Amino acid sequence: MRKAATKCWILCLIFILMAVWVVFSAQAQTGHTDSRLQLIQSRHELQVCVWPEYYSISYRDPRTQKLGGLDIELARILAAELGVKLRFVDSSFSRLIPDLLKERCDVAMFAVGITPERAEQIDFTEPHLVSDMVAITTKNNRRIQQWDDLDQPGNVLAVAKGTWHEPVMRERLQYASLVAPDTPETRETEVLSGRADAFISDYPYSLRMLETTDWAQRIEPDTTFHLTYYAWAVKPGDAVWLERLNDFMRRIKKDGRLLQEASKFRLEPVIVLDTGPYEH
C-alpha cells in the first residue's frame, strides 16, 4: 500500500513538473517571461538611451544642461503613459549596439537610422522620420556650391564615426577623400579649419548648424541621394516590448501628437505619419 502511494506521489510530481515546464516554455516562446515591459513596470522606471548632441532630436543645451528635442518629448509622453519614472542614459551612434545588447537602457530613442547592418543586430520600431543626406560647408567655400561639387578630386569630406552616413559615403565616393572623426565637434572643426571641405549629415542635424553658427551653409542633393528612415531601437528577441513601442508609435501618428511635437522642433519636412511596411 505504501509503495503504491509513493509511486502515485512520484507520478503526480512528475506530472506537475511537466505542466510547469509546458507553461514556462509557452511563455518563453511568446516573450512573456522576461519581457522588458515587465521589468520596466516592476522597477517603475523607463531607461532611454539618447545621443545628447543630436540637435532637435535629443540635444543637451550646453547652457542649461537640459535635454530637449523630438525624441526627448516623446520619451516623456511614453513614460507617463506607462506610469513610470524616466531616466536618460547618454549614448552615441558608435556605442548604440553595445549599449542595447548589454542592456544599459530599455530603448534607444534618438532617431536611429535603420540600416541593414544595424538590423542584423538590433530591432527597430516603425519609423517616425526620414531624411536624405545633406552637406554642411562654409559660406565662403567657392569650390562647393552644389551637391555635385562634393565628390571631386582633392576634396576632403567628413562624417561622424558610427553614423549611417559613413558606410554610404565610403561606397559612393569616387574621387573625394573621406575622414570619420569620433565626434561631431571634431567633424565640424575639420570643416571650419579648412582641413575638410564639408561634412555630411542629415536634415535634423543641419538645423543646429544653420541656427547656431554664422558660417555654415547647407548643400542639398538636387535629386534623392540616399533616403534613410529613422526609428527607435531595442535589443532583439522581445516581441512584447517591441509591439508596445510600435503601438505607441502608431497612436501618436494617428492622433496628431507626433506632428504636434515635431512642429516644435521644425521637423515637419522629415516626419513620417503613415504606418505599415517600409523599405530601407
N, C-alpha and C positions, 0 to 999 in steps of 0.2 A: 504493500500500500504506500509506504514511504517512498519507495523507488519510483512508483508511478507518479506521485505528487511532485517529486523532484524533477522527473522528466517533463512533466507538464509545465512546471515553472520555468525550466530552461527553454522549452519551446515558446512559451509566452514572451520570455525576454528576447529571444531571437526575433520574434515577430515584431516586438516593439522597436527594436534597434533597426530592423529593416524598414519599418514605417517611417521612423525618424530620418533615416538615410534618404528615402524617396522624397520626403518633403524638402529636405535641405538641397537635394540635387535639383529639384524642380525650381526652387527659389534661386539657386545659383545660375541656372540657365536663363532665367528671366531677369537676373540682375538685382533681385530684391534683398539679398542677404547683406551685401556690403555696398549698396548704392551710396554714392557721395551725398545724395539728397538726405538720406537718413543721418549721416554723420553731421551734416550742416545743422540739421534740426536738433540733434542731440547736444551739440556743443553750443547752440544758439549763436552761431557766427558764420558769416559767409566771407571766405578769404579770396580776394580777387587780385590776380597779378596784373600790373599795369606798367607801361613804359612812361615814366614821368616827363619825357622830353617830347612827347607827341602832341604838338600844338593842336588845339581844337578837339582832340580826342581824349587824351589823358595827361594833361600838362600841369606840372607843378610850378606855380608862379614863383620866380626867384625872390620876389619882394615879400610876399605873404607866406610862402611855403604851403599854400593851399592848393589842392588838386582840383582841376576843373576840366570840362570838355564833355563831348557827347557820351562816351562810354562811362565816364565817371558818374554822370547824372543817371544813366540807365542802370548802373550798378546799384545806386542808391534806391531807385524805384524797385529793382528786383529784390534787394534785401528787405525793404519794407513789406513787399508782397509776401515774402517767405516768413516774415515776423522774426527776423534775426538781426543781430548787430552786423556791421560791415567793417572789414579790415582790409586795407590795401597793402599789397606786397610789391615792392619795387622789383621789376624785371626788365628785360630788354629782348630784342629780336634774336640776339645771339644766345641768350640764356633761356629762351621761351620753352623749347622742348625739354631740356633737363629739369627746369622748374616744374613743369607739369608732371613729368614722369616720376619725379621724386616727391610729388605731392606737396610742394611748397605753397600751393594755392588750389582752390577748387575749380577755378576757371580763369582763363586769360581774357581780359576784356580791354584790349587796346587795338582794335581794328586790325586783326591779324590777317595778312594776305593769304588766301587759300592757294597753295601751290602743290603740285604733285609730290614734291619731296617732303613737304611737311605732312601731307595727308597720309603718307606711309607710316607716320609715327604717332600722329595725334588725330583726334576727331574734331570736326568743325560743326558749328551750328549753321542754320540757314544764314546767308549773308545779309548785311544791312547797309553796306556801302560798296561802291565800285568806282575805280579810278584808273585812268591811263597814267603813264609816266609824264612827268614834266621836268624841265631842266631849269636850274637857277644859275644865273651868271650875273656879272656886274653890269651896270648900266653903261659903263664906258668901254665894254669889250666890243671892239669893232669887228672882230673875227666871227662872233656868234650873234646873229640877228634872227635866225630862224632855225627850225629843227634840223634841217639838212646840213647845217653848218657844224653840227656836233661831231659827226664821225668823219673827220678829216685828218690827214697825216699831220703829225706834230701836236695835235690836241691831246690834253690830258683831262679825263673825266673822273669824277669821284662818286662813289656810292658808299652808304653806310654798311659796314660788315654785318652780315646776317639778315639783311632785308631781302625781299623778293627781287629787288632791282638788280642785285649783284649777279645771280646766275643768268638773268635775261640779258643783261648788258654784256656779259662775258661771251655769250653765244652770238649776239647780234653785231657787236662792233667788228669792223674790218680794218679800220685804219687808225683810229684814236687809241690811246693807251688808257687803261683803267686802273685806278687805285681804290682800295677799300679800307679806309681807316676804321678804327674800332668805334669811334663816337661821332655823332652828327656834328658836334662842335669842331672836331678836327677836320671833318669834311668841308665845313663852311670856311674854316680858317685857310684851308688849301686854296679855295677859290678867291677869297679876299686878298690873300698874299700874292696871288698870281701864279702859284705853283700848279694850280689846276685851272682849267678854263671854265668849267661848270660842274655842278653836281646834280645827280639825278635823284628825284624824289617823287612825291605824288601830290595831288591837289590839296589834301588837308594840310600837309606839312608846308606847302608853298605859302599858305596863308600866313604862317608865322613870319616868313622872310619878308613878305610884302608889307606886313603890318608893324613889324618891329625893327626894320632896318631902312636906311635911306639909300642903300647901294644896290639892292637886289632887283633883278627883273626876271620875270617868268617867261620861259620859252615852251610853247606847247606844240605837239605834233599837228600837222595840217590834216592828217587822217589818223584813224586809230592805229596806235603803235603796238600796245600790249595792255589790254584791259585785264584788271585783276579784281576779283571780288574780295571783300573783307568780311570777317565774321569773328565770333568768339571761339576759343579753342579749349578743349578739355582732354584729360588723359583718356585714352581709348578703353573700350570694354565696359562702359557703364551706360547702357541704353536708357535706363530710367532717368538719370541726371541729364543726359543729352536731350531727351524728349521734353523734360521740364523746361529747359532753356529754349528749345525750339517753340514750345507752346507760348512762352513769354514773348519771344520774338514775333510770332505770328499775330499775337493780340495787339502789341504796340504798333505794329504796322497797320492793322485794321482799324484801331480806334483813334489813330492820329497822334498818339504820344511820341512815336519815333520822329515823325515830321516836325512836331512841335519842338522837341529837344534839338533836332538837327538845325532848325532855323536859328536857334540861339547862337550857334557857332558858325553860321554861314556855310553850312554843308548841304544845302538843298540840291545843288547841282550833281552831287555824287550819291544821293540817298537811293536805296533800293526799297521800294514799297510793295512790290508784288511778292508772292510766295510760290514755292514749287521748286522743281528741279532746276539746277543751274549747271552750265558747262563752264569749266575752268581751264 
